[in-house]
Amino acid sequence: MSKKTLLILGALVLVVIVYAMNTGKQASGASATGCKVTVTADVLNARESADGNAKIVGKYLRDAQFDAMPGVQNGFRKVADDKWVAAAFTQPVAGSAC
């Protein structure tokens, strides 16, 4: 085989390996923050701050799972920049570090 063929073949193998590794991480349910929660309410409002009167910036439906920050502030859990949910309506996923 020529060097060009070997390089192309090596690049393809590398792409397959990286793809397989990334797929495995997504399937494992690993959380970037170490905290993953499930929504227990029928509809859970996401607010722009840790205040029940703050502007609603999104909604989650029952059984939705998403990453969150460990810890609770004023009864709310931070899930993203300017996005908070009422902690009373979430349940940490088993094995999660919330």
Sequence and secondary structure as in RCSB ss.txt:
>XXXX:A:sequence
MSKKTLLILGALVLVVIVYAMNTGKQASGASATGCKVTVTADVLNARESADGNAKIVGKYLRDAQFDAMPGVQNG
FRKVADDKWVAAAFTQPVAGSAC
>XXXX:A:secstr
  HHHHHHHHHHHHHHHHHHHHHHHHHHT  SSS EEEE SSEEEEESSSSTTS EEEEEETT EEE  SS BTT
EEEEETTEEEEGGGEEE TT   
